[in-house]
């Protein structure tokens, strides 16, 4: 059941990202190397997102896999490097 919940989160996040970019599922599928039918099946929950899918989506949307999986609310985490000479 937990996997299904994660898949639902991912599907909703992908739909939200598509909406913010005014992009269709067909266009996204083409960009990440899936057929429209395969992407639609993953979004509808009849197929699971693979590791390869997560990486392709994260690369395309310039976000983290953790965000796509619903593990963080920050879609674009920023590394905060410390200034030189500052001890951690």
C-alpha positions as CSV (number, residue, x, y, z in Angstrom):
1,X,0.0,0.0,0.0
2,X,2.9,2.4,0.8
3,X,4.2,2.0,-2.8
4,X,0.8,3.0,-4.2
5,X,0.7,6.1,-2.0
6,X,4.2,7.0,-3.3
7,X,3.1,6.4,-6.9
8,X,0.1,8.7,-6.3
9,X,2.3,11.4,-4.9
10,X,4.6,11.2,-7.9
11,X,1.8,11.3,-10.4
12,X,0.3,14.4,-8.7
13,X,3.7,16.1,-8.6
14,X,4.3,15.4,-12.3
15,X,0.8,16.6,-13.2
16,X,1.5,19.8,-11.2
17,X,4.8,20.3,-12.9
18,X,3.2,19.8,-16.3
19,X,0.6,22.4,-15.4
20,X,3.1,25.0,-14.3
21,X,4.9,24.6,-17.6
22,X,1.8,24.5,-19.8
23,X,3.0,21.2,-21.1
24,X,1.1,18.1,-22.3
25,X,1.8,14.5,-21.2
26,X,2.6,13.7,-24.9
27,X,5.3,16.4,-25.0
28,X,6.8,15.2,-21.7
29,X,6.8,11.6,-22.8
30,X,8.6,12.6,-25.9
31,X,11.2,14.5,-23.9
32,X,12.0,11.7,-21.5
33,X,11.9,8.8,-24.0
34,X,8.6,7.2,-23.2
35,X,5.5,6.7,-25.3
36,X,2.5,8.8,-24.3
37,X,0.7,5.6,-23.4
38,X,3.4,4.5,-21.1
39,X,3.6,7.8,-19.3
40,X,-0.2,8.0,-19.0
41,X,-0.2,4.5,-17.5
42,X,2.3,5.5,-14.9
43,X,0.4,8.7,-14.0
44,X,-2.8,6.7,-13.8
45,X,-1.2,4.1,-11.6
46,X,-1.5,1.1,-13.8
47,X,2.3,0.9,-14.2
48,X,5.0,1.9,-11.8
49,X,7.6,4.6,-12.2
50,X,11.1,3.1,-12.6
51,X,14.4,4.4,-11.3
52,X,15.1,5.5,-14.9
53,X,11.8,7.4,-15.0
54,X,12.6,9.2,-11.8
55,X,16.0,10.3,-13.0
56,X,14.7,11.4,-16.4
57,X,11.9,13.4,-14.8
58,X,14.2,15.0,-12.3
59,X,16.7,15.9,-15.0
60,X,13.9,17.3,-17.2
61,X,12.2,19.3,-14.5
62,X,15.5,20.3,-12.9
63,X,14.4,19.0,-9.5
64,X,15.3,16.2,-7.2
65,X,14.1,12.6,-7.2
66,X,13.2,13.1,-3.5
67,X,10.8,15.9,-4.5
68,X,9.3,13.7,-7.2
69,X,8.8,10.9,-4.7
70,X,7.1,13.2,-2.2
71,X,9.9,13.0,0.3
72,X,10.6,16.7,0.4
73,X,8.4,19.7,-0.3
74,X,11.3,21.7,-1.8
75,X,11.3,21.1,-5.6
76,X,14.6,22.8,-6.2
77,X,16.9,22.1,-3.2
78,X,19.9,24.4,-3.1
79,X,23.2,23.3,-1.8
80,X,24.4,25.8,0.8
81,X,28.2,25.6,0.7
82,X,30.0,27.1,3.6
83,X,32.4,30.0,3.2
84,X,36.0,29.1,3.3
85,X,37.4,28.9,6.8
86,X,34.1,28.3,8.4
87,X,34.1,25.1,10.6
88,X,31.1,22.9,10.6
